[in-house]
Amino acid sequence: MFKAKIYVNYKPSVLDPKAEAIKTALTRMDHQNVQDVRYGKYFELLLQGDDEAAVRAQVEEICDQLLANVNMETYRFDLDVA
Amino acid sequence: MFKAKIYVNYKPSVLDPKAEAIKTALTRMDHQNVQDVRYGKYFELLLQGDDEAAVRAQVEEICDQLLANVNMETYRFDLDVA
């Protein structure tokens, strides 16, 4: 059994309106020392299997096909034995 | 300068329709070995400051007031020197 922790973020070249909105709100709330905001999605999947390489390939497939829009987003993940 | 990595998730008692939709899609895509799906938000903030305790208190305030709906969501964060 493996646990995959997957982070999906916009590519730096893609405008991220949610992150901009959070930054504006923080300035209004007197948190001027916040220099940068990044906003993304976080997934945890619990996968049955013994072969780490196979599970890793499966997680990559799931990210490419379902969890990330690879035109606009990048992803990375950690795989731990669960 | 500190970097805060913030994870916001629904409380376990709150129904998470996005996670359910992902689970259904994975089953349809022949990934039946995926046992559990969690879906959340991930933020990275870059904060200016020298006093770790003060920055930590500030991040908690930002999470409580802006990034998480504490009625339905929980959050956790890691703070690293950047």
Backbone of each chain as nested JSON, in Angstrom:
{
  "chains": [
    {"id": "A", "residues": [
      {"number": 1, "name": "MET", "atoms": {"N": [0.844, -1.197, 0.0], "CA": [0.0, 0.0, 0.0], "C": [0.882, 1.251, 0.0]}},
      {"number": 2, "name": "PHE", "atoms": {"N": [0.566, 2.188, -0.863], "CA": [1.348, 3.42, -0.947], "C": [0.429, 4.634, -0.79]}},
      {"number": 3, "name": "LYS", "atoms": {"N": [1.008, 5.693, -0.216], "CA": [0.289, 6.965, -0.173], "C": [1.02, 7.957, -1.081]}},
      {"number": 4, "name": "ALA", "atoms": {"N": [0.289, 8.507, -2.042], "CA": [0.851, 9.513, -2.94], "C": [0.36, 10.89, -2.499]}},
      {"number": 5, "name": "LYS", "atoms": {"N": [1.288, 11.806, -2.273], "CA": [0.939, 13.201, -1.966], "C": [1.268, 14.025, -3.198]}},
      {"number": 6, "name": "ILE", "atoms": {"N": [0.23, 14.542, -3.814], "CA": [0.359, 15.16, -5.135], "C": [0.069, 16.657, -5.029]}},
      {"number": 7, "name": "TYR", "atoms": {"N": [0.95, 17.463, -5.608], "CA": [0.797, 18.918, -5.608], "C": [0.641, 19.357, -7.055]}},
      {"number": 8, "name": "VAL", "atoms": {"N": [-0.42, 20.072, -7.343], "CA": [-0.659, 20.582, -8.699], "C": [-0.674, 22.108, -8.638]}},
      {"number": 9, "name": "ASN", "atoms": {"N": [0.186, 22.73, -9.418], "CA": [0.298, 24.196, -9.44], "C": [0.202, 24.704, -10.863]}},
      {"number": 10, "name": "TYR", "atoms": {"N": [-0.239, 25.955, -10.98], "CA": [-0.147, 26.61, -12.282], "C": [1.312, 26.756, -12.687]}},
      {"number": 11, "name": "LYS", "atoms": {"N": [1.593, 26.676, -13.974], "CA": [2.913, 27.021, -14.474], "C": [3.172, 28.498, -14.201]}},
      {"number": 12, "name": "PRO", "atoms": {"N": [4.434, 28.87, -13.971], "CA": [4.731, 30.276, -13.651], "C": [4.251, 31.245, -14.734]}},
      {"number": 13, "name": "SER", "atoms": {"N": [4.194, 30.794, -15.981], "CA": [3.781, 31.685, -17.07], "C": [2.271, 31.91, -17.11]}},
      {"number": 14, "name": "VAL", "atoms": {"N": [1.507, 31.132, -16.333], "CA": [0.051, 31.248, -16.375], "C": [-0.413, 32.195, -15.275]}},
      {"number": 15, "name": "LEU", "atoms": {"N": [-1.252, 33.142, -15.647], "CA": [-1.794, 34.101, -14.691], "C": [-2.683, 33.371, -13.684]}},
      {"number": 16, "name": "ASP", "atoms": {"N": [-2.463, 33.623, -12.401], "CA": [-3.226, 32.933, -11.366], "C": [-4.084, 33.95, -10.618]}},
      {"number": 17, "name": "PRO", "atoms": {"N": [-5.336, 34.137, -11.058], "CA": [-6.173, 35.19, -10.451], "C": [-6.484, 34.939, -8.981]}},
      {"number": 18, "name": "LYS", "atoms": {"N": [-6.582, 33.665, -8.554], "CA": [-6.873, 33.404, -7.135], "C": [-5.716, 33.86, -6.247]}},
      {"number": 19, "name": "ALA", "atoms": {"N": [-4.497, 33.552, -6.69], "CA": [-3.329, 33.971, -5.906], "C": [-3.268, 35.494, -5.835]}},
      {"number": 20, "name": "GLU", "atoms": {"N": [-3.589, 36.154, -6.945], "CA": [-3.589, 37.622, -6.953], "C": [-4.64, 38.18, -6.001]}},
      {"number": 21, "name": "ALA", "atoms": {"N": [-5.812, 37.554, -5.977], "CA": [-6.884, 38.006, -5.083], "C": [-6.471, 37.843, -3.62]}},
      {"number": 22, "name": "ILE", "atoms": {"N": [-5.813, 36.735, -3.325], "CA": [-5.355, 36.51, -1.939], "C": [-4.322, 37.562, -1.559]}},
      {"number": 23, "name": "LYS", "atoms": {"N": [-3.425, 37.873, -2.481], "CA": [-2.39, 38.871, -2.208], "C": [-3.018, 40.244, -1.929]}},
      {"number": 24, "name": "THR", "atoms": {"N": [-3.996, 40.607, -2.75], "CA": [-4.69, 41.882, -2.543], "C": [-5.39, 41.908, -1.186]}},
      {"number": 25, "name": "ALA", "atoms": {"N": [-6.061, 40.802, -0.842], "CA": [-6.759, 40.735, 0.444], "C": [-5.768, 40.854, 1.597]}},
      {"number": 26, "name": "LEU", "atoms": {"N": [-4.619, 40.207, 1.465], "CA": [-3.628, 40.256, 2.55], "C": [-3.095, 41.674, 2.748]}},
      {"number": 27, "name": "THR", "atoms": {"N": [-2.89, 42.393, 1.644], "CA": [-2.42, 43.781, 1.758], "C": [-3.469, 44.621, 2.483]}},
      {"number": 28, "name": "ARG", "atoms": {"N": [-4.741, 44.381, 2.14], "CA": [-5.833, 45.119, 2.78], "C": [-5.912, 44.788, 4.272]}},
      {"number": 29, "name": "MET", "atoms": {"N": [-5.521, 43.553, 4.63], "CA": [-5.595, 43.114, 6.028], "C": [-4.312, 43.445, 6.793]}},
      {"number": 30, "name": "ASP", "atoms": {"N": [-3.483, 44.324, 6.245], "CA": [-2.259, 44.77, 6.918], "C": [-1.197, 43.68, 7.045]}},
      {"number": 31, "name": "HIS", "atoms": {"N": [-1.206, 42.735, 6.099], "CA": [-0.108, 41.755, 6.052], "C": [0.814, 42.114, 4.891]}},
      {"number": 32, "name": "GLN", "atoms": {"N": [1.349, 43.322, 4.938], "CA": [2.173, 43.808, 3.821], "C": [3.484, 43.04, 3.671]}},
      {"number": 33, "name": "ASN", "atoms": {"N": [3.889, 42.312, 4.704], "CA": [5.164, 41.593, 4.609], "C": [5.055, 40.276, 3.826]}},
      {"number": 34, "name": "VAL", "atoms": {"N": [3.861, 39.959, 3.323], "CA": [3.734, 38.766, 2.48], "C": [4.182, 39.132, 1.064]}},
      {"number": 35, "name": "GLN", "atoms": {"N": [5.288, 38.526, 0.636], "CA": [5.929, 38.89, -0.63], "C": [5.333, 38.156, -1.818]}},
      {"number": 36, "name": "ASP", "atoms": {"N": [4.956, 36.914, -1.596], "CA": [4.54, 36.084, -2.723], "C": [3.506, 35.069, -2.255]}},
      {"number": 37, "name": "VAL", "atoms": {"N": [2.539, 34.801, -3.123], "CA": [1.487, 33.833, -2.815], "C": [1.395, 32.841, -3.967]}},
      {"number": 38, "name": "ARG", "atoms": {"N": [1.413, 31.564, -3.64], "CA": [1.13, 30.556, -4.652], "C": [-0.039, 29.715, -4.187]}},
      {"number": 39, "name": "TYR", "atoms": {"N": [-0.86, 29.364, -5.148], "CA": [-2.087, 28.656, -4.82], "C": [-2.15, 27.404, -5.679]}},
      {"number": 40, "name": "GLY", "atoms": {"N": [-2.411, 26.293, -5.091], "CA": [-2.49, 25.067, -5.874], "C": [-3.443, 24.067, -5.261]}},
      {"number": 41, "name": "LYS", "atoms": {"N": [-3.463, 22.885, -5.867], "CA": [-4.314, 21.808, -5.381], "C": [-3.436, 20.735, -4.76]}},
      {"number": 42, "name": "TYR", "atoms": {"N": [-4.009, 20.065, -3.793], "CA": [-3.265, 19.035, -3.079], "C": [-4.144, 17.795, -3.001]}},
      {"number": 43, "name": "PHE", "atoms": {"N": [-3.601, 16.664, -3.431], "CA": [-4.352, 15.411, -3.413], "C": [-3.58, 14.369, -2.611]}},
      {"number": 44, "name": "GLU", "atoms": {"N": [-4.307, 13.553, -1.884], "CA": [-3.703, 12.365, -1.292], "C": [-4.447, 11.151, -1.819]}},
      {"number": 45, "name": "LEU", "atoms": {"N": [-3.702, 10.231, -2.422], "CA": [-4.3, 8.987, -2.903], "C": [-3.7, 7.827, -2.124]}},
      {"number": 46, "name": "LEU", "atoms": {"N": [-4.547, 6.876, -1.787], "CA": [-4.093, 5.657, -1.134], "C": [-4.223, 4.538, -2.157]}},
      {"number": 47, "name": "LEU", "atoms": {"N": [-3.089, 3.948, -2.539], "CA": [-3.092, 2.965, -3.627], "C": [-2.627, 1.614, -3.13]}},
      {"number": 48, "name": "GLN", "atoms": {"N": [-3.388, 0.59, -3.503], "CA": [-2.991, -0.768, -3.189], "C": [-1.939, -1.215, -4.203]}},
      {"number": 49, "name": "GLY", "atoms": {"N": [-0.943, -1.961, -3.744], "CA": [0.098, -2.446, -4.646], "C": [1.389, -2.666, -3.899]}},
      {"number": 50, "name": "ASP", "atoms": {"N": [2.264, -3.493, -4.456], "CA": [3.539, -3.812, -3.814], "C": [4.72, -3.247, -4.588]}},
      {"number": 51, "name": "ASP", "atoms": {"N": [4.53, -3.051, -5.879], "CA": [5.634, -2.678, -6.764], "C": [5.701, -1.156, -6.858]}},
      {"number": 52, "name": "GLU", "atoms": {"N": [6.704, -0.576, -6.206], "CA": [6.771, 0.889, -6.139], "C": [6.863, 1.518, -7.529]}},
      {"number": 53, "name": "ALA", "atoms": {"N": [7.661, 0.917, -8.414], "CA": [7.833, 1.489, -9.76], "C": [6.499, 1.492, -10.511]}},
      {"number": 54, "name": "ALA", "atoms": {"N": [5.735, 0.408, -10.355], "CA": [4.444, 0.326, -11.044], "C": [3.467, 1.363, -10.494]}},
      {"number": 55, "name": "VAL", "atoms": {"N": [3.449, 1.51, -9.155], "CA": [2.538, 2.485, -8.541], "C": [2.934, 3.9, -8.949]}},
      {"number": 56, "name": "ARG", "atoms": {"N": [4.246, 4.154, -9.004], "CA": [4.736, 5.473, -9.415], "C": [4.274, 5.793, -10.845]}},
      {"number": 57, "name": "ALA", "atoms": {"N": [4.393, 4.81, -11.74], "CA": [3.94, 5.008, -13.118], "C": [2.434, 5.238, -13.163]}},
      {"number": 58, "name": "GLN", "atoms": {"N": [1.712, 4.527, -12.299], "CA": [0.258, 4.697, -12.263], "C": [-0.125, 6.106, -11.788]}},
      {"number": 59, "name": "VAL", "atoms": {"N": [0.565, 6.594, -10.76], "CA": [0.267, 7.948, -10.252], "C": [0.556, 8.989, -11.339]}},
      {"number": 60, "name": "GLU", "atoms": {"N": [1.642, 8.805, -12.067], "CA": [1.951, 9.733, -13.165], "C": [0.836, 9.751, -14.206]}},
      {"number": 61, "name": "GLU", "atoms": {"N": [0.335, 8.561, -14.524], "CA": [-0.758, 8.451, -15.491], "C": [-2.009, 9.167, -14.972]}},
      {"number": 62, "name": "ILE", "atoms": {"N": [-2.323, 8.962, -13.689], "CA": [-3.506, 9.598, -13.092], "C": [-3.364, 11.12, -13.118]}},
      {"number": 63, "name": "CYS", "atoms": {"N": [-2.165, 11.607, -12.809], "CA": [-1.935, 13.061, -12.83], "C": [-2.108, 13.612, -14.242]}},
      {"number": 64, "name": "ASP", "atoms": {"N": [-1.475, 12.944, -15.202], "CA": [-1.527, 13.42, -16.582], "C": [-2.95, 13.418, -17.128]}},
      {"number": 65, "name": "GLN", "atoms": {"N": [-3.714, 12.39, -16.781], "CA": [-5.026, 12.22, -17.401], "C": [-6.154, 12.9, -16.636]}},
      {"number": 66, "name": "LEU", "atoms": {"N": [-6.004, 13.029, -15.328], "CA": [-7.161, 13.453, -14.538], "C": [-6.899, 14.655, -13.626]}},
      {"number": 67, "name": "LEU", "atoms": {"N": [-5.805, 14.611, -12.86], "CA": [-5.661, 15.594, -11.782], "C": [-5.07, 16.926, -12.237]}},
      {"number": 68, "name": "ALA", "atoms": {"N": [-4.219, 16.885, -13.264], "CA": [-3.579, 18.116, -13.722], "C": [-3.928, 18.364, -15.185]}},
      {"number": 69, "name": "ASN", "atoms": {"N": [-4.094, 19.635, -15.506], "CA": [-4.193, 20.049, -16.897], "C": [-2.772, 20.395, -17.334]}},
      {"number": 70, "name": "VAL", "atoms": {"N": [-2.124, 19.47, -18.03], "CA": [-0.684, 19.628, -18.267], "C": [-0.35, 20.789, -19.21]}},
      {"number": 71, "name": "ASN", "atoms": {"N": [-1.356, 21.351, -19.869], "CA": [-1.1, 22.558, -20.668], "C": [-0.826, 23.775, -19.785]}},
      {"number": 72, "name": "MET", "atoms": {"N": [-1.492, 23.817, -18.647], "CA": [-1.414, 25.006, -17.789], "C": [-0.791, 24.729, -16.434]}},
      {"number": 73, "name": "GLU", "atoms": {"N": [-0.731, 23.455, -16.068], "CA": [-0.323, 23.136, -14.704], "C": [0.865, 22.177, -14.696]}},
      {"number": 74, "name": "THR", "atoms": {"N": [1.619, 22.246, -13.61], "CA": [2.66, 21.249, -13.376], "C": [2.296, 20.484, -12.112]}},
      {"number": 75, "name": "TYR", "atoms": {"N": [2.838, 19.297, -11.975], "CA": [2.588, 18.543, -10.74], "C": [3.881, 17.884, -10.279]}},
      {"number": 76, "name": "ARG", "atoms": {"N": [3.89, 17.596, -8.985], "CA": [4.957, 16.779, -8.427], "C": [4.324, 15.934, -7.348]}},
      {"number": 77, "name": "PHE", "atoms": {"N": [4.928, 14.82, -7.023], "CA": [4.348, 13.995, -5.953], "C": [5.419, 13.225, -5.2]}},
      {"number": 78, "name": "ASP", "atoms": {"N": [5.092, 12.932, -3.949], "CA": [5.904, 12.055, -3.107], "C": [5.123, 10.762, -2.906]}},
      {"number": 79, "name": "LEU", "atoms": {"N": [5.865, 9.669, -2.921], "CA": [5.23, 8.364, -2.726], "C": [5.835, 7.716, -1.48]}},
      {"number": 80, "name": "ASP", "atoms": {"N": [4.986, 7.432, -0.488], "CA": [5.47, 6.793, 0.735], "C": [4.75, 5.461, 0.922]}},
      {"number": 81, "name": "VAL", "atoms": {"N": [5.443, 4.522, 1.552], "CA": [4.787, 3.272, 1.934], "C": [3.784, 3.591, 3.042]}},
      {"number": 82, "name": "ALA", "atoms": {"N": [2.561, 3.115, 2.902], "CA": [1.521, 3.441, 3.902], "C": [1.114, 2.172, 4.65]}}
    ]},
    {"id": "B", "residues": [
      {"number": 1, "name": "MET", "atoms": {"N": [13.344, 35.968, 6.306], "CA": [12.325, 35.57, 5.334], "C": [11.904, 34.115, 5.598]}},
      {"number": 2, "name": "PHE", "atoms": {"N": [10.62, 33.872, 5.604], "CA": [10.121, 32.515, 5.837], "C": [9.182, 32.092, 4.714]}},
      {"number": 3, "name": "LYS", "atoms": {"N": [9.207, 30.796, 4.442], "CA": [8.233, 30.245, 3.503], "C": [7.265, 29.352, 4.288]}},
      {"number": 4, "name": "ALA", "atoms": {"N": [5.979, 29.644, 4.161], "CA": [4.954, 28.83, 4.823], "C": [4.281, 27.954, 3.78]}},
      {"number": 5, "name": "LYS", "atoms": {"N": [4.265, 26.656, 4.025], "CA": [3.54, 25.715, 3.156], "C": [2.286, 25.295, 3.903]}},
      {"number": 6, "name": "ILE", "atoms": {"N": [1.148, 25.687, 3.355], "CA": [-0.114, 25.557, 4.075], "C": [-1.031, 24.578, 3.346]}},
      {"number": 7, "name": "TYR", "atoms": {"N": [-1.579, 23.636, 4.09], "CA": [-2.491, 22.63, 3.535], "C": [-3.855, 22.836, 4.171]}},
      {"number": 8, "name": "VAL", "atoms": {"N": [-4.864, 22.99, 3.344], "CA": [-6.23, 23.167, 3.852], "C": [-7.085, 22.014, 3.333]}},
      {"number": 9, "name": "ASN", "atoms": {"N": [-7.693, 21.287, 4.255], "CA": [-8.526, 20.13, 3.893], "C": [-9.897, 20.242, 4.544]}},
      {"number": 10, "name": "TYR", "atoms": {"N": [-10.878, 19.603, 3.921], "CA": [-12.165, 19.475, 4.587], "C": [-12.014, 18.626, 5.845]}},
      {"number": 11, "name": "LYS", "atoms": {"N": [-12.805, 18.946, 6.856], "CA": [-12.882, 18.067, 8.02], "C": [-13.456, 16.721, 7.58]}},
      {"number": 12, "name": "PRO", "atoms": {"N": [-13.033, 15.628, 8.252], "CA": [-13.514, 14.302, 7.831], "C": [-15.038, 14.182, 7.838]}},
      {"number": 13, "name": "SER", "atoms": {"N": [-15.712, 14.949, 8.704], "CA": [-17.17, 14.84, 8.796], "C": [-17.885, 15.568, 7.654]}},
      {"number": 14, "name": "VAL", "atoms": {"N": [-17.147, 16.357, 6.86], "CA": [-17.777, 17.129, 5.79], "C": [-17.7, 16.342, 4.483]}},
      {"number": 15, "name": "LEU", "atoms": {"N": [-18.82, 16.23, 3.814], "CA": [-18.88, 15.536, 2.537], "C": [-18.049, 16.293, 1.506]}},
      {"number": 16, "name": "ASP", "atoms": {"N": [-17.184, 15.572, 0.79], "CA": [-16.307, 16.221, -0.181], "C": [-16.663, 15.723, -1.589]}},
      {"number": 17, "name": "PRO", "atoms": {"N": [-17.547, 16.446, -2.295], "CA": [-18.028, 15.963, -3.596], "C": [-16.923, 15.872, -4.652]}},
      {"number": 18, "name": "LYS", "atoms": {"N": [-15.904, 16.754, -4.576], "CA": [-14.83, 16.682, -5.571], "C": [-14.034, 15.399, -5.413]}},
      {"number": 19, "name": "ALA", "atoms": {"N": [-13.721, 15.046, -4.166], "CA": [-12.971, 13.801, -3.939], "C": [-13.788, 12.601, -4.411]}},
      {"number": 20, "name": "GLU", "atoms": {"N": [-15.102, 12.637, -4.166], "CA": [-15.966, 11.534, -4.605], "C": [-15.982, 11.426, -6.131]}},
      {"number": 21, "name": "ALA", "atoms": {"N": [-16.022, 12.581, -6.807], "CA": [-16.029, 12.586, -8.272], "C": [-14.724, 12.013, -8.82]}},
      {"number": 22, "name": "ILE", "atoms": {"N": [-13.613, 12.362, -8.18], "CA": [-12.317, 11.838, -8.622], "C": [-12.272, 10.323, -8.438]}},
      {"number": 23, "name": "LYS", "atoms": {"N": [-12.791, 9.863, -7.304], "CA": [-12.806, 8.417, -7.028], "C": [-13.626, 7.68, -8.091]}},
      {"number": 24, "name": "THR", "atoms": {"N": [-14.78, 8.218, -8.412], "CA": [-15.64, 7.6, -9.429], "C": [-14.922, 7.561, -10.775]}},
      {"number": 25, "name": "ALA", "atoms": {"N": [-14.262, 8.679, -11.127], "CA": [-13.543, 8.742, -12.405], "C": [-12.414, 7.72, -12.437]}},
      {"number": 26, "name": "LEU", "atoms": {"N": [-11.708, 7.554, -11.325], "CA": [-10.584, 6.603, -11.283], "C": [-11.08, 5.167, -11.46]}},
      {"number": 27, "name": "THR", "atoms": {"N": [-12.218, 4.864, -10.854], "CA": [-12.785, 3.52, -11.008], "C": [-13.138, 3.271, -12.475]}},
      {"number": 28, "name": "ARG", "atoms": {"N": [-13.707, 4.304, -13.116], "CA": [-14.074, 4.191, -14.525], "C": [-12.839, 4.033, -15.401]}},
      {"number": 29, "name": "MET", "atoms": {"N": [-11.71, 4.61, -14.957], "CA": [-10.475, 4.552, -15.734], "C": [-9.632, 3.321, -15.376]}},
      {"number": 30, "name": "ASP", "atoms": {"N": [-10.23, 2.355, -14.713], "CA": [-9.543, 1.108, -14.37], "C": [-8.436, 1.267, -13.337]}},
      {"number": 31, "name": "HIS", "atoms": {"N": [-8.559, 2.267, -12.474], "CA": [-7.622, 2.376, -11.352], "C": [-8.337, 1.938, -10.066]}},
      {"number": 32, "name": "GLN", "atoms": {"N": [-8.813, 0.681, -10.087], "CA": [-9.605, 0.202, -8.942], "C": [-8.781, 0.052, -7.673]}},
      {"number": 33, "name": "ASN", "atoms": {"N": [-7.458, 0.042, -7.796], "CA": [-6.636, -0.128, -6.59], "C": [-6.48, 1.166, -5.776]}},
      {"number": 34, "name": "VAL", "atoms": {"N": [-7.095, 2.252, -6.242], "CA": [-7.064, 3.483, -5.442], "C": [-8.146, 3.382, -4.366]}},
      {"number": 35, "name": "GLN", "atoms": {"N": [-7.695, 3.334, -3.102], "CA": [-8.595, 3.069, -1.983], "C": [-9.247, 4.346, -1.462]}},
      {"number": 36, "name": "ASP", "atoms": {"N": [-8.487, 5.421, -1.482], "CA": [-8.994, 6.626, -0.832], "C": [-8.436, 7.849, -1.549]}},
      {"number": 37, "name": "VAL", "atoms": {"N": [-9.266, 8.888, -1.646], "CA": [-8.867, 10.132, -2.298], "C": [-9.161, 11.283, -1.338]}},
      {"number": 38, "name": "ARG", "atoms": {"N": [-8.174, 12.138, -1.125], "CA": [-8.429, 13.382, -0.405], "C": [-8.034, 14.541, -1.292]}},
      {"number": 39, "name": "TYR", "atoms": {"N": [-8.821, 15.584, -1.191], "CA": [-8.63, 16.736, -2.058], "C": [-8.551, 17.972, -1.189]}},
      {"number": 40, "name": "GLY", "atoms": {"N": [-7.569, 18.782, -1.411], "CA": [-7.459, 19.994, -0.608], "C": [-6.785, 21.107, -1.362]}},
      {"number": 41, "name": "LYS", "atoms": {"N": [-6.552, 22.188, -0.634], "CA": [-5.881, 23.35, -1.221], "C": [-4.487, 23.448, -0.631]}},
      {"number": 42, "name": "TYR", "atoms": {"N": [-3.595, 24.001, -1.423], "CA": [-2.209, 24.13, -1.013], "C": [-1.739, 25.546, -1.304]}},
      {"number": 43, "name": "PHE", "atoms": {"N": [-1.201, 26.209, -0.302], "CA": [-0.72, 27.578, -0.472], "C": [0.744, 27.665, -0.079]}},
      {"number": 44, "name": "GLU", "atoms": {"N": [1.466, 28.476, -0.807], "CA": [2.818, 28.837, -0.369], "C": [2.877, 30.342, -0.209]}},
      {"number": 45, "name": "LEU", "atoms": {"N": [3.253, 30.787, 0.983], "CA": [3.405, 32.222, 1.233], "C": [4.866, 32.502, 1.545]}},
      {"number": 46, "name": "LEU", "atoms": {"N": [5.354, 33.605, 1.028], "CA": [6.708, 34.057, 1.33], "C": [6.567, 35.293, 2.207]}},
      {"number": 47, "name": "LEU", "atoms": {"N": [7.041, 35.187, 3.444], "CA": [6.819, 36.268, 4.414], "C": [8.14, 36.879, 4.865]}},
      {"number": 48, "name": "GLN", "atoms": {"N": [8.177, 38.197, 4.848], "CA": [9.339, 38.885, 5.358], "C": [9.259, 38.928, 6.886]}},
      {"number": 49, "name": "GLY", "atoms": {"N": [10.39, 38.766, 7.561], "CA": [10.402, 38.817, 9.019], "C": [11.539, 37.989, 9.577]}},
      {"number": 50, "name": "ASP", "atoms": {"N": [11.924, 38.294, 10.81], "CA": [13.042, 37.59, 11.441], "C": [12.591, 36.724, 12.608]}},
      {"number": 51, "name": "ASP", "atoms": {"N": [11.471, 37.085, 13.199], "CA": [11.025, 36.421, 14.415], "C": [10.08, 35.271, 14.048]}},
      {"number": 52, "name": "GLU", "atoms": {"N": [10.586, 34.035, 14.192], "CA": [9.803, 32.888, 13.751], "C": [8.465, 32.785, 14.487]}},
      {"number": 53, "name": "ALA", "atoms": {"N": [8.474, 33.049, 15.792], "CA": [7.227, 32.944, 16.565], "C": [6.186, 33.944, 16.068]}},
      {"number": 54, "name": "ALA", "atoms": {"N": [6.655, 35.145, 15.74], "CA": [5.727, 36.174, 15.262], "C": [5.165, 35.791, 13.887]}},
      {"number": 55, "name": "VAL", "atoms": {"N": [6.045, 35.282, 13.002], "CA": [5.583, 34.888, 11.67], "C": [4.61, 33.718, 11.781]}},
      {"number": 56, "name": "ARG", "atoms": {"N": [4.915, 32.782, 12.675], "CA": [4.014, 31.643, 12.876], "C": [2.63, 32.117, 13.324]}},
      {"number": 57, "name": "ALA", "atoms": {"N": [2.592, 33.048, 14.254], "CA": [1.309, 33.592, 14.728], "C": [0.587, 34.298, 13.586]}},
      {"number": 58, "name": "GLN", "atoms": {"N": [1.356, 34.98, 12.747], "CA": [0.755, 35.688, 11.611], "C": [0.141, 34.702, 10.615]}},
      {"number": 59, "name": "VAL", "atoms": {"N": [0.856, 33.611, 10.328], "CA": [0.324, 32.614, 9.384], "C": [-0.964, 31.999, 9.939]}},
      {"number": 60, "name": "GLU", "atoms": {"N": [-0.985, 31.741, 11.242], "CA": [-2.215, 31.202, 11.843], "C": [-3.385, 32.168, 11.662]}},
      {"number": 61, "name": "GLU", "atoms": {"N": [-3.104, 33.438, 11.868], "CA": [-4.145, 34.46, 11.709], "C": [-4.643, 34.491, 10.256]}},
      {"number": 62, "name": "ILE", "atoms": {"N": [-3.704, 34.436, 9.305], "CA": [-4.075, 34.457, 7.88], "C": [-4.93, 33.236, 7.532]}},
      {"number": 63, "name": "CYS", "atoms": {"N": [-4.554, 32.071, 8.063], "CA": [-5.336, 30.854, 7.781], "C": [-6.737, 30.987, 8.361]}},
      {"number": 64, "name": "ASP", "atoms": {"N": [-6.816, 31.425, 9.614], "CA": [-8.117, 31.517, 10.28], "C": [-9.033, 32.519, 9.595]}},
      {"number": 65, "name": "GLN", "atoms": {"N": [-8.454, 33.632, 9.139], "CA": [-9.292, 34.717, 8.629], "C": [-9.549, 34.629, 7.134]}},
      {"number": 66, "name": "LEU", "atoms": {"N": [-8.604, 34.022, 6.382], "CA": [-8.709, 34.129, 4.933], "C": [-8.653, 32.786, 4.193]}},
      {"number": 67, "name": "LEU", "atoms": {"N": [-7.666, 31.95, 4.518], "CA": [-7.402, 30.798, 3.651], "C": [-8.283, 29.587, 3.963]}},
      {"number": 68, "name": "ALA", "atoms": {"N": [-8.698, 29.447, 5.211], "CA": [-9.519, 28.288, 5.581], "C": [-10.846, 28.75, 6.149]}},
      {"number": 69, "name": "ASN", "atoms": {"N": [-11.889, 28.002, 5.836], "CA": [-13.178, 28.183, 6.495], "C": [-13.174, 27.226, 7.681]}},
      {"number": 70, "name": "VAL", "atoms": {"N": [-12.896, 27.762, 8.879], "CA": [-12.633, 26.878, 10.021], "C": [-13.871, 26.109, 10.488]}},
      {"number": 71, "name": "ASN", "atoms": {"N": [-15.037, 26.465, 9.975], "CA": [-16.219, 25.659, 10.288], "C": [-16.189, 24.32, 9.572]}},
      {"number": 72, "name": "MET", "atoms": {"N": [-15.643, 24.323, 8.364], "CA": [-15.686, 23.112, 7.533], "C": [-14.309, 22.539, 7.232]}},
      {"number": 73, "name": "GLU", "atoms": {"N": [-13.285, 23.337, 7.435], "CA": [-11.951, 22.927, 6.999], "C": [-10.957, 22.956, 8.153]}},
      {"number": 74, "name": "THR", "atoms": {"N": [-9.932, 22.141, 8.014], "CA": [-8.804, 22.21, 8.935], "C": [-7.576, 22.608, 8.125]}},
      {"number": 75, "name": "TYR", "atoms": {"N": [-6.578, 23.136, 8.808], "CA": [-5.348, 23.475, 8.116], "C": [-4.144, 23.061, 8.956]}},
      {"number": 76, "name": "ARG", "atoms": {"N": [-3.042, 22.895, 8.262], "CA": [-1.762, 22.709, 8.936], "C": [-0.721, 23.382, 8.063]}},
      {"number": 77, "name": "PHE", "atoms": {"N": [0.405, 23.76, 8.662], "CA": [1.439, 24.384, 7.844], "C": [2.828, 24.092, 8.381]}},
      {"number": 78, "name": "ASP", "atoms": {"N": [3.785, 24.13, 7.478], "CA": [5.207, 24.052, 7.817], "C": [5.82, 25.41, 7.532]}},
      {"number": 79, "name": "LEU", "atoms": {"N": [6.717, 25.814, 8.409], "CA": [7.388, 27.104, 8.233], "C": [8.884, 26.857, 8.115]}},
      {"number": 80, "name": "ASP", "atoms": {"N": [9.462, 27.259, 6.991], "CA": [10.901, 27.078, 6.778], "C": [11.552, 28.435, 6.553]}},
      {"number": 81, "name": "VAL", "atoms": {"N": [12.794, 28.545, 6.946], "CA": [13.562, 29.745, 6.628], "C": [13.826, 29.738, 5.124]}},
      {"number": 82, "name": "ALA", "atoms": {"N": [13.553, 30.869, 4.472], "CA": [13.71, 30.926, 3.008], "C": [14.841, 31.885, 2.645]}}
    ]}
  ]
}
